[in-house]
Amino acid sequence: MTLLDIGLAVSTLPVIALGVGIGVDYGIYILSTMSNKLTNGMPVQQAYFEALVERGSAVIFTGLTLAIGVSTWFFSDLKFQMDMGILLTFMFLVNMLGAIIILPALSAMFWRKK
């Protein structure tokens, strides 16, 4: 946001909250499936694979669809709309990759077998 000279204001805060909220949803989709599999005694790597098989395509499809739709705002003549298009596209893609790559890596580090 600093590089694009987008300030945190009353008008930008709901847009940021939207991007973060959707990112949390991506994580819930993957982690809920992984948690269920891990609770049943499955190893972390297999639980991650099963979660990707069950929910990974939905997360990728949703993330790409939202990012492509919002990326069309780049061509707007309104500076605010163009800035929010850049910001949301970035957030949707990074949140999607984080849910698919970083979240399972963190769960592998912190999951303790009982």
PyMOL CGO cylinders between C-alpha atoms (Angstrom):
from pymol import cmd
from pymol.cgo import CYLINDER

trace = [
    CYLINDER, 0.00, 0.00, 0.00, 2.91, 2.32, 0.70, 0.3, 1, 1, 1, 1, 1, 1,
    CYLINDER, 2.91, 2.32, 0.70, 4.44, 1.74, -2.74, 0.3, 1, 1, 1, 1, 1, 1,
    CYLINDER, 4.44, 1.74, -2.74, 1.14, 2.58, -4.42, 0.3, 1, 1, 1, 1, 1, 1,
    CYLINDER, 1.14, 2.58, -4.42, 0.53, 5.56, -2.12, 0.3, 1, 1, 1, 1, 1, 1,
    CYLINDER, 0.53, 5.56, -2.12, -2.72, 4.05, -0.85, 0.3, 1, 1, 1, 1, 1, 1,
    CYLINDER, -2.72, 4.05, -0.85, -3.50, 5.32, 2.61, 0.3, 1, 1, 1, 1, 1, 1,
    CYLINDER, -3.50, 5.32, 2.61, -5.50, 3.61, 5.31, 0.3, 1, 1, 1, 1, 1, 1,
    CYLINDER, -5.50, 3.61, 5.31, -8.77, 5.54, 5.41, 0.3, 1, 1, 1, 1, 1, 1,
    CYLINDER, -8.77, 5.54, 5.41, -12.43, 4.97, 6.09, 0.3, 1, 1, 1, 1, 1, 1,
    CYLINDER, -12.43, 4.97, 6.09, -12.95, 4.09, 2.42, 0.3, 1, 1, 1, 1, 1, 1,
    CYLINDER, -12.95, 4.09, 2.42, -10.07, 1.60, 2.16, 0.3, 1, 1, 1, 1, 1, 1,
    CYLINDER, -10.07, 1.60, 2.16, -10.60, -0.24, 5.44, 0.3, 1, 1, 1, 1, 1, 1,
    CYLINDER, -10.60, -0.24, 5.44, -13.70, -2.22, 4.28, 0.3, 1, 1, 1, 1, 1, 1,
    CYLINDER, -13.70, -2.22, 4.28, -11.84, -3.31, 1.14, 0.3, 1, 1, 1, 1, 1, 1,
    CYLINDER, -11.84, -3.31, 1.14, -8.90, -4.57, 3.19, 0.3, 1, 1, 1, 1, 1, 1,
    CYLINDER, -8.90, -4.57, 3.19, -11.30, -6.35, 5.57, 0.3, 1, 1, 1, 1, 1, 1,
    CYLINDER, -11.30, -6.35, 5.57, -12.91, -8.07, 2.57, 0.3, 1, 1, 1, 1, 1, 1,
    CYLINDER, -12.91, -8.07, 2.57, -9.56, -9.33, 1.31, 0.3, 1, 1, 1, 1, 1, 1,
    CYLINDER, -9.56, -9.33, 1.31, -8.53, -10.59, 4.74, 0.3, 1, 1, 1, 1, 1, 1,
    CYLINDER, -8.53, -10.59, 4.74, -11.91, -12.23, 5.33, 0.3, 1, 1, 1, 1, 1, 1,
    CYLINDER, -11.91, -12.23, 5.33, -11.75, -14.18, 2.11, 0.3, 1, 1, 1, 1, 1, 1,
    CYLINDER, -11.75, -14.18, 2.11, -8.20, -15.24, 2.94, 0.3, 1, 1, 1, 1, 1, 1,
    CYLINDER, -8.20, -15.24, 2.94, -9.42, -16.60, 6.27, 0.3, 1, 1, 1, 1, 1, 1,
    CYLINDER, -9.42, -16.60, 6.27, -12.07, -18.59, 4.41, 0.3, 1, 1, 1, 1, 1, 1,
    CYLINDER, -12.07, -18.59, 4.41, -9.43, -20.19, 2.20, 0.3, 1, 1, 1, 1, 1, 1,
    CYLINDER, -9.43, -20.19, 2.20, -7.52, -21.24, 5.29, 0.3, 1, 1, 1, 1, 1, 1,
    CYLINDER, -7.52, -21.24, 5.29, -10.63, -22.63, 6.97, 0.3, 1, 1, 1, 1, 1, 1,
    CYLINDER, -10.63, -22.63, 6.97, -11.42, -24.78, 3.93, 0.3, 1, 1, 1, 1, 1, 1,
    CYLINDER, -11.42, -24.78, 3.93, -7.99, -26.41, 3.91, 0.3, 1, 1, 1, 1, 1, 1,
    CYLINDER, -7.99, -26.41, 3.91, -7.34, -26.55, 7.65, 0.3, 1, 1, 1, 1, 1, 1,
    CYLINDER, -7.34, -26.55, 7.65, -10.76, -27.96, 8.59, 0.3, 1, 1, 1, 1, 1, 1,
    CYLINDER, -10.76, -27.96, 8.59, -10.21, -30.93, 6.30, 0.3, 1, 1, 1, 1, 1, 1,
    CYLINDER, -10.21, -30.93, 6.30, -6.64, -31.37, 7.51, 0.3, 1, 1, 1, 1, 1, 1,
    CYLINDER, -6.64, -31.37, 7.51, -7.74, -31.15, 11.15, 0.3, 1, 1, 1, 1, 1, 1,
    CYLINDER, -7.74, -31.15, 11.15, -10.37, -33.81, 10.65, 0.3, 1, 1, 1, 1, 1, 1,
    CYLINDER, -10.37, -33.81, 10.65, -7.85, -36.15, 9.00, 0.3, 1, 1, 1, 1, 1, 1,
    CYLINDER, -7.85, -36.15, 9.00, -5.17, -35.45, 11.60, 0.3, 1, 1, 1, 1, 1, 1,
    CYLINDER, -5.17, -35.45, 11.60, -7.59, -36.13, 14.44, 0.3, 1, 1, 1, 1, 1, 1,
    CYLINDER, -7.59, -36.13, 14.44, -8.31, -39.53, 12.90, 0.3, 1, 1, 1, 1, 1, 1,
    CYLINDER, -8.31, -39.53, 12.90, -4.59, -40.37, 13.11, 0.3, 1, 1, 1, 1, 1, 1,
    CYLINDER, -4.59, -40.37, 13.11, -3.50, -39.65, 9.55, 0.3, 1, 1, 1, 1, 1, 1,
    CYLINDER, -3.50, -39.65, 9.55, 0.07, -38.35, 9.05, 0.3, 1, 1, 1, 1, 1, 1,
    CYLINDER, 0.07, -38.35, 9.05, 0.42, -34.64, 8.26, 0.3, 1, 1, 1, 1, 1, 1,
    CYLINDER, 0.42, -34.64, 8.26, 1.64, -35.16, 4.69, 0.3, 1, 1, 1, 1, 1, 1,
    CYLINDER, 1.64, -35.16, 4.69, -1.24, -37.49, 3.84, 0.3, 1, 1, 1, 1, 1, 1,
    CYLINDER, -1.24, -37.49, 3.84, -3.77, -35.19, 5.53, 0.3, 1, 1, 1, 1, 1, 1,
    CYLINDER, -3.77, -35.19, 5.53, -2.43, -32.30, 3.45, 0.3, 1, 1, 1, 1, 1, 1,
    CYLINDER, -2.43, -32.30, 3.45, -2.72, -34.31, 0.24, 0.3, 1, 1, 1, 1, 1, 1,
    CYLINDER, -2.72, -34.31, 0.24, -6.27, -35.39, 1.11, 0.3, 1, 1, 1, 1, 1, 1,
    CYLINDER, -6.27, -35.39, 1.11, -7.22, -31.78, 1.93, 0.3, 1, 1, 1, 1, 1, 1,
    CYLINDER, -7.22, -31.78, 1.93, -5.88, -30.62, -1.43, 0.3, 1, 1, 1, 1, 1, 1,
    CYLINDER, -5.88, -30.62, -1.43, -7.80, -33.35, -3.23, 0.3, 1, 1, 1, 1, 1, 1,
    CYLINDER, -7.80, -33.35, -3.23, -11.04, -32.45, -1.44, 0.3, 1, 1, 1, 1, 1, 1,
    CYLINDER, -11.04, -32.45, -1.44, -10.81, -28.66, -1.16, 0.3, 1, 1, 1, 1, 1, 1,
    CYLINDER, -10.81, -28.66, -1.16, -7.73, -27.47, -3.04, 0.3, 1, 1, 1, 1, 1, 1,
    CYLINDER, -7.73, -27.47, -3.04, -9.38, -27.08, -6.42, 0.3, 1, 1, 1, 1, 1, 1,
    CYLINDER, -9.38, -27.08, -6.42, -12.22, -25.05, -4.85, 0.3, 1, 1, 1, 1, 1, 1,
    CYLINDER, -12.22, -25.05, -4.85, -9.74, -22.70, -3.18, 0.3, 1, 1, 1, 1, 1, 1,
    CYLINDER, -9.74, -22.70, -3.18, -7.71, -22.27, -6.37, 0.3, 1, 1, 1, 1, 1, 1,
    CYLINDER, -7.71, -22.27, -6.37, -10.80, -21.77, -8.54, 0.3, 1, 1, 1, 1, 1, 1,
    CYLINDER, -10.80, -21.77, -8.54, -12.31, -19.23, -6.14, 0.3, 1, 1, 1, 1, 1, 1,
    CYLINDER, -12.31, -19.23, -6.14, -9.04, -17.34, -5.70, 0.3, 1, 1, 1, 1, 1, 1,
    CYLINDER, -9.04, -17.34, -5.70, -8.33, -17.11, -9.42, 0.3, 1, 1, 1, 1, 1, 1,
    CYLINDER, -8.33, -17.11, -9.42, -11.91, -16.20, -10.30, 0.3, 1, 1, 1, 1, 1, 1,
    CYLINDER, -11.91, -16.20, -10.30, -12.02, -13.39, -7.75, 0.3, 1, 1, 1, 1, 1, 1,
    CYLINDER, -12.02, -13.39, -7.75, -8.56, -12.13, -8.72, 0.3, 1, 1, 1, 1, 1, 1,
    CYLINDER, -8.56, -12.13, -8.72, -9.36, -12.09, -12.43, 0.3, 1, 1, 1, 1, 1, 1,
    CYLINDER, -9.36, -12.09, -12.43, -12.67, -10.33, -11.87, 0.3, 1, 1, 1, 1, 1, 1,
    CYLINDER, -12.67, -10.33, -11.87, -11.17, -7.63, -9.66, 0.3, 1, 1, 1, 1, 1, 1,
    CYLINDER, -11.17, -7.63, -9.66, -8.08, -7.21, -11.87, 0.3, 1, 1, 1, 1, 1, 1,
    CYLINDER, -8.08, -7.21, -11.87, -10.29, -5.61, -14.53, 0.3, 1, 1, 1, 1, 1, 1,
    CYLINDER, -10.29, -5.61, -14.53, -10.50, -2.62, -12.21, 0.3, 1, 1, 1, 1, 1, 1,
    CYLINDER, -10.50, -2.62, -12.21, -6.91, -1.79, -13.27, 0.3, 1, 1, 1, 1, 1, 1,
    CYLINDER, -6.91, -1.79, -13.27, -8.34, -0.14, -16.37, 0.3, 1, 1, 1, 1, 1, 1,
    CYLINDER, -8.34, -0.14, -16.37, -10.65, 2.22, -14.49, 0.3, 1, 1, 1, 1, 1, 1,
    CYLINDER, -10.65, 2.22, -14.49, -10.23, 5.97, -14.79, 0.3, 1, 1, 1, 1, 1, 1,
    CYLINDER, -10.23, 5.97, -14.79, -11.04, 6.35, -11.10, 0.3, 1, 1, 1, 1, 1, 1,
    CYLINDER, -11.04, 6.35, -11.10, -7.85, 6.22, -9.03, 0.3, 1, 1, 1, 1, 1, 1,
    CYLINDER, -7.85, 6.22, -9.03, -9.56, 4.71, -5.99, 0.3, 1, 1, 1, 1, 1, 1,
    CYLINDER, -9.56, 4.71, -5.99, -11.12, 1.89, -8.01, 0.3, 1, 1, 1, 1, 1, 1,
    CYLINDER, -11.12, 1.89, -8.01, -7.83, 1.18, -9.80, 0.3, 1, 1, 1, 1, 1, 1,
    CYLINDER, -7.83, 1.18, -9.80, -5.93, 1.11, -6.49, 0.3, 1, 1, 1, 1, 1, 1,
    CYLINDER, -5.93, 1.11, -6.49, -8.47, -1.20, -4.87, 0.3, 1, 1, 1, 1, 1, 1,
    CYLINDER, -8.47, -1.20, -4.87, -8.33, -3.49, -7.89, 0.3, 1, 1, 1, 1, 1, 1,
    CYLINDER, -8.33, -3.49, -7.89, -4.58, -3.82, -7.51, 0.3, 1, 1, 1, 1, 1, 1,
    CYLINDER, -4.58, -3.82, -7.51, -4.84, -4.31, -3.76, 0.3, 1, 1, 1, 1, 1, 1,
    CYLINDER, -4.84, -4.31, -3.76, -7.62, -6.91, -3.89, 0.3, 1, 1, 1, 1, 1, 1,
    CYLINDER, -7.62, -6.91, -3.89, -6.02, -8.85, -6.73, 0.3, 1, 1, 1, 1, 1, 1,
    CYLINDER, -6.02, -8.85, -6.73, -2.80, -9.06, -4.75, 0.3, 1, 1, 1, 1, 1, 1,
    CYLINDER, -2.80, -9.06, -4.75, -4.62, -10.05, -1.56, 0.3, 1, 1, 1, 1, 1, 1,
    CYLINDER, -4.62, -10.05, -1.56, -6.74, -12.73, -3.24, 0.3, 1, 1, 1, 1, 1, 1,
    CYLINDER, -6.74, -12.73, -3.24, -3.74, -14.37, -4.90, 0.3, 1, 1, 1, 1, 1, 1,
    CYLINDER, -3.74, -14.37, -4.90, -1.42, -14.18, -1.89, 0.3, 1, 1, 1, 1, 1, 1,
    CYLINDER, -1.42, -14.18, -1.89, -4.12, -15.44, 0.49, 0.3, 1, 1, 1, 1, 1, 1,
    CYLINDER, -4.12, -15.44, 0.49, -4.86, -18.34, -1.85, 0.3, 1, 1, 1, 1, 1, 1,
    CYLINDER, -4.86, -18.34, -1.85, -1.19, -19.32, -2.05, 0.3, 1, 1, 1, 1, 1, 1,
    CYLINDER, -1.19, -19.32, -2.05, -0.82, -18.90, 1.70, 0.3, 1, 1, 1, 1, 1, 1,
    CYLINDER, -0.82, -18.90, 1.70, -3.73, -21.23, 2.40, 0.3, 1, 1, 1, 1, 1, 1,
    CYLINDER, -3.73, -21.23, 2.40, -2.36, -23.85, 0.04, 0.3, 1, 1, 1, 1, 1, 1,
    CYLINDER, -2.36, -23.85, 0.04, 1.36, -23.61, 0.88, 0.3, 1, 1, 1, 1, 1, 1,
    CYLINDER, 1.36, -23.61, 0.88, 2.06, -21.78, 4.14, 0.3, 1, 1, 1, 1, 1, 1,
    CYLINDER, 2.06, -21.78, 4.14, -0.84, -22.96, 6.30, 0.3, 1, 1, 1, 1, 1, 1,
    CYLINDER, -0.84, -22.96, 6.30, -0.10, -26.69, 5.81, 0.3, 1, 1, 1, 1, 1, 1,
    CYLINDER, -0.10, -26.69, 5.81, 3.59, -26.03, 6.43, 0.3, 1, 1, 1, 1, 1, 1,
    CYLINDER, 3.59, -26.03, 6.43, 2.74, -24.32, 9.71, 0.3, 1, 1, 1, 1, 1, 1,
    CYLINDER, 2.74, -24.32, 9.71, 0.42, -27.13, 10.71, 0.3, 1, 1, 1, 1, 1, 1,
    CYLINDER, 0.42, -27.13, 10.71, 3.21, -29.65, 10.02, 0.3, 1, 1, 1, 1, 1, 1,
    CYLINDER, 3.21, -29.65, 10.02, 5.49, -27.66, 12.32, 0.3, 1, 1, 1, 1, 1, 1,
    CYLINDER, 5.49, -27.66, 12.32, 3.01, -27.19, 15.15, 0.3, 1, 1, 1, 1, 1, 1,
    CYLINDER, 3.01, -27.19, 15.15, 0.84, -30.31, 15.04, 0.3, 1, 1, 1, 1, 1, 1,
    CYLINDER, 0.84, -30.31, 15.04, 1.68, -32.47, 18.00, 0.3, 1, 1, 1, 1, 1, 1,
    CYLINDER, 1.68, -32.47, 18.00, 0.62, -36.10, 18.05, 0.3, 1, 1, 1, 1, 1, 1,
    CYLINDER, 0.62, -36.10, 18.05, -1.35, -37.07, 21.12, 0.3, 1, 1, 1, 1, 1, 1,
]
cmd.load_cgo(trace, "trace")
